[in-house]
Each structure stands twice: as structure tokens, then as C-alpha cells.
Amino acid sequence: MVSIAAEYALRAVVLLSREPGRPWTTQRVAEATGVPASYLSKVLQALVRAEIIQSVRGMYGGYKVSVSVTELTALDIINAVDPIRRFRCCPLGLSEHGVRLCPLHRRVDEAIALTEKAFAETTVGELLAEPGDSSECRFPAAAGRSRPAGERGGLPVPGTRPPASQTRSGRKSRRL
């Protein structure tokens, strides 16, 4: 439903919103969120263009939130980076469907609409205020807590194997 770029943008904005007046460098945001710095810089630039965050120049510069977190929604962030795509016509391009969706694609679009609505009704301020055990979430990285080998931010790192405890049988997986 939500692209990796949008997920990274959400992580970055939530992190920056915890200390709204403090600029964070791309490298610090990358380390705290488990996002590759080179990819994150592109995501941050899209957020700057959307005026969700601002770039601060200078020795103590970086990025900081430029809007009120009580009004900034998850959908605003997602739309700034990679908007959720709705079905407006048959995704298969079938001429007999025209602009009307078949029952399957209409239901899929309705599910997408519900997801979009949920993101539109969720502010960053609500996410920050919501109580919960953040030790279960690997974002931002808990101080002094290491991640399992082959993981970054709770997501598998491409080109690495999961630990044996994460394979279906509990045994180390073999590549064919």
C-alpha cells in the first residue's frame, strides 16, 4: 500500500518532530531511523519541496520540521514523497470496462480509500503522544540496543541472510 520511500519519509518526519526546533543532519537521521543515507537525502529533499521540513544551512544545520505536528497528517507526508494510487479506471486497460471498475478492482479501490482516510485522520502529533512500548519498535533505534544481524530498522538488509531464528525451520537457510 505504502512505498518504501513513504515509509522512510514517515520515519524521518516523526523523528524530526520529537525535537522540532533542532536541525538534524541527514547522517544522524539515517542512523536513528535505519534508512540508507543516500536514499534518505532524496526523501528529505522531497519533504523540503513540499514545505513539510526545511533545510537549515551552516555548521549546525540540517533538517527540521517546518509545520505544526498537530496539523501535519501521515497522508501529507506520504503524498509529498509517493502518493497513494487509486484506481480511476481498469488497471488492466480492458476497453470493455471503460471508466467503470469491475467488482474486484472496485473493492480494491475501496480498501485503498479506507487506508487513505486512516492516514488523513492521523496527525504526527497523535503519533508522538500515543503511549506504547517503544522497545518493540526498532525505530528510532533504542540506545544501547543492538539489532539482529542482517536487519536495519526492523527490515531485512538486502543481500544478507536472516538469522537462523528467523527461518521457517529454525535452521540456517541455504541459497540454491
N, C-alpha and C positions, 0 to 999 in steps of 0.2 A: 504494500500500500504506500509506504513512505520510502523514498530513496535513501541511500546511504548518505548522500550529500545533505539531505534534510535532517537526518538523524544527527550528523555531525554539527549542523547549524544549531539544532536544539540544545545539544550538549554545551556548545560554546556559549550561547546566549544565557543559559541557566547559570553557568559558571561565572560569566561576567556580571550577571545580575546579583550575585551574592555580595559583591563589593562594587556597587555601581559607579562610584567616583574614582576608582583605582584602575589605571590602564594596565593591561596585561599584554606581554609580548606574544607573538604567535607561538614561539617555542614553549613558553610557560603554559599557554592554553593547550597546546598539543600534548605536553607531558601530563597535565592534570586530567585531560579527557580521553587519553589513549587514541588520539586521532593523528595520522601521519601529518607532520608539519607542512610538507609541500602541498598536500591536498587541502589542508585546513586554510592555508593562505588564500586559496581561490574562494573557499566558502566565506571567509571573513570579508573579502572584497565585495562579494555579492550582498552581504549584510550591510556593508557601508553604502553601497549604491541604493539600497532600499531604505537607508537612513534609520536602521534599527540600531546599529552601533556606529561609533565614529572612530576615526584613526587620529591618534594624538602623536604628533611628531616630537622629536627631541630625545635627549638622553634617557629620560624616564617615561618615554612614550610607549605606545602600544594601542590596544583597542579597549573601548569601554562602551557601555550601553548608553544610547542617546535618547531613549524614550522611557516613559513610565512603565515599570513592570506590572503595575496594576491594570494597565490598559493593553499591554502587548500580549497578543494571543499566540498560541502554538501555531495556528494557521497562518498568522502574519509571517512568522519565521519560515515555515515550510514554503509558502508562496514566494518568498524572497529568493529562495535557492532553487527549488524544483517543485513547482505547483502540482497538486494532486490532479490527475487527469480524469475527467468524467467522460462517459460515453454520450456523445451527441447524435451519433448515427452508428450504423452497424460497423463494429470494428473489423469485420471480415470483408467489408466492402461489397456485400451482396446487394445487387441492384434491386432485387425483389423486396428487400426490407426498406429501401428508401431511407427516409429520416426516422421512421418508426423503429424502435428497438424490438427484437424478438423477446419472448418471455425470459430467457436465460440472461441476456445482456441487460434487460431492464432491471432484473433482480440484482445483478452485479452492480449496476449503477446506483441502485437504491442503497446498497451496502456501503458503497463509496461515499454517498451523500451523508449517511449516518456518521461515518468516520470524519468527514469534513466538518460536520456540525459539532462533533465532540471536540475537535481541535479548535474550532472557532469559539467555543464556550470555555476553554481552558486558558487562563492567563498565566504568565510566568510567575506573577506574584502568588497565585494559588499554589503553583508547584513548589515554590520556596517555602510557603507557610504550612504545607501539608506535613503532618507528623508522620514519622515512619522510621524504620530501622535502616539507615543508610549503609550499614555494614554489609547488607545483602547486595547492594548495587556497587558495581566496580567503577562507577563514575560519580564524581571525580574520585581518583584513586585515593583510597584511605591511607593516611600517613602511616608509614612503618609496616604496611601490609603488602606482601608480595603477591603477584598474580601467578597462577599456574603457568608452567612453560607452554609456549605456543599460544598464549592469549594476550590480547591487548584490549582493554576496556570491556572485557566480557565477551568479545568477539574473537573467533579464531584468526590467527595471523596467517595470511596466505603463504603457502609453501612450507608450513610446519605441520607436524603430526600432533594430534591430540594426545594428552597423557593417557596411559593405559586405563585409568579410572574412568575416562570419558568415552571409551569404545563400547560397543554394544555388549561384547562378551567379557569385558574387563581385561582382556589380553591385548598386547600391543598389536596394532593393525599393520598389515604388510601391504606394500604397494605392488601391484601386478605389472 
